[in-house]
């Protein structure tokens, strides 16, 4: 394909990914307004959890089904499901409905996140693929920046076209999704040879049994208690589901949801382990830093989004540069090493954060983290895709996304558990320090401070003593806004100290990834796309069958037609022609 033709397909794929990634940041910013309007602030966690569970569980299922039935129909189904969930969410009447409709959105989001990189693997050889995958990372960057801005603007408006402003957080997906659907249906035509297979329904069921309790305890563990009976039940169900899943996949062989044979590749196995660790580090820093910027530096959600630009810029720059180098040299082993080193350096740098450090100090750490992540995400995906047979391309790509999401879920749970677990101790230490004690005492004796309405909430809180202050940051932190700096300083200092512990944990995890990255076996990148390889294999098989002296049943016209289309599609990668003829009933998708 020519660059222009590839870009047309990429635009459609990116629009689909943009739907999912933008939605998460937009909804997160608007959630308080949504929960207030639907009178369910205590239920807002379930709205997020429902989306996350279904999106994570459906990711490997999309990968396997796309290997069996083709990428195009599954990607179209994912877009349609996401749009249906968006419309339903936009008209939800209570938080229970919203959680259910967000689950429908999550069912579409699993495909929107897993399939675009798989489709890239079909149409581009690994070396060429590296040049274009930077565009997909840019999707995450752009959505991270504009998501809080869009969410804040829409949720801050009472009505748009006689519809509550916050409902447009979901309805805005319609024009983007319909545009993506139109581009995909017009330009994305990939031939696919249908196979007679068994669908691994039991494997899908056991994936749900493994992942759902894990995500539930990760999201709700702080509220339930990590050693509570319900948490222990979740642990037991996860272990039981994992054992049952492994047994089932072993019995299903090549028809398994995630064939265990792919783990025989040391490259795939190591890339998967690194993906879990990188997911832990990536989601931890991307969830923690915006919270830090809002609480310690006093930024609004929109301002915090703009302050993330150094990380996004670093991620995009590193992704594009590393992609160009991989495309020209065919070598990629150095990038996981450099990426984990830079990410570890970012965490180490951020451990020196204090509440009175300027914002640019945090931005330097963010830039380092972005430079590291930009070299890791696409490289690990390419390594996974390059290490498996073309028939398992969808499985490999979706598995890479799936395990990275699992790592991110665990990382987020650990990070916030440690953060809020440490807060009572660090707040007590901050209030007990001589510096804060003296300035706090002076502020409490200042008539102007006592008379200022902006200080009323924090003064009332301080009347409860250290015990009240210890749990103050676990809930509504609006009492810090506009209050006297001498009153807020101990709270900000205590939060910053608790955050430092989180950075040390992230550093430890990424250092493990750094050591393991030296053991990633970088197999030579294939020179052909998945379509080309599939056509070559079928041609070789047909040639071998035709040369056999024993008479056999000739190929059916349908098979010959499918073979011809596969060969034409493979040739189009070199000639620049996109197959545009209508697919036959045999290979329609």
HELIX and SHEET records of a PDB file:
HELIX    1   1 UNK A    3  UNK A   37  1                                  35    
HELIX    2   2 UNK A   41  UNK A   43  5                                   3    
HELIX    3   3 UNK A   44  UNK A   69  1                                  26    
HELIX    4   4 UNK A   71  UNK A   90  1                                  20    
HELIX    5   5 UNK A   95  UNK A  123  1                                  29    
HELIX    6   6 UNK A  126  UNK A  155  1                                  30    
HELIX    7   7 UNK A  165  UNK A  167  5                                   3    
HELIX    8   8 UNK A  168  UNK A  171  1                                   4    
HELIX    9   9 UNK A  173  UNK A  187  1                                  15    
HELIX   10  10 UNK A  201  UNK A  224  1                                  24    
HELIX   11  11 UNK A  229  UNK A  252  1                                  24    
HELIX   12  12 UNK A  253  UNK A  255  5                                   3    
HELIX   13  13 UNK A  260  UNK A  264  5                                   5    
HELIX   14  14 UNK A  266  UNK A  295  1                                  30    
HELIX   15  15 UNK A  301  UNK A  307  1                                   7    
HELIX   16  16 UNK A  309  UNK A  329  1                                  21    
HELIX   17  17 UNK A  333  UNK A  350  1                                  18    
HELIX   18  18 UNK A  359  UNK A  386  1                                  28    
HELIX   19  19 UNK A  390  UNK A  392  5                                   3    
HELIX   20  20 UNK A  393  UNK A  432  1                                  40    
HELIX   21  21 UNK A  434  UNK A  444  1                                  11    
HELIX   22  22 UNK A  447  UNK A  451  1                                   5    
HELIX   23  23 UNK A  453  UNK A  455  5                                   3    
HELIX   24  24 UNK A  456  UNK A  462  1                                   7    
HELIX   25  25 UNK A  466  UNK A  470  1                                   5    
HELIX   26  26 UNK A  472  UNK A  474  5                                   3    
HELIX   27  27 UNK A  478  UNK A  480  5                                   3    
HELIX   28  28 UNK A  485  UNK A  517  1                                  33    
HELIX   29  29 UNK A  530  UNK A  546  1                                  17    
HELIX   30  30 UNK A  557  UNK A  575  1                                  19    
SHEET    1   A 2 UNK A 159  UNK A 160  0                                        
SHEET    2   A 2 UNK A 163  UNK A 164 -1                                        
END                                                                             
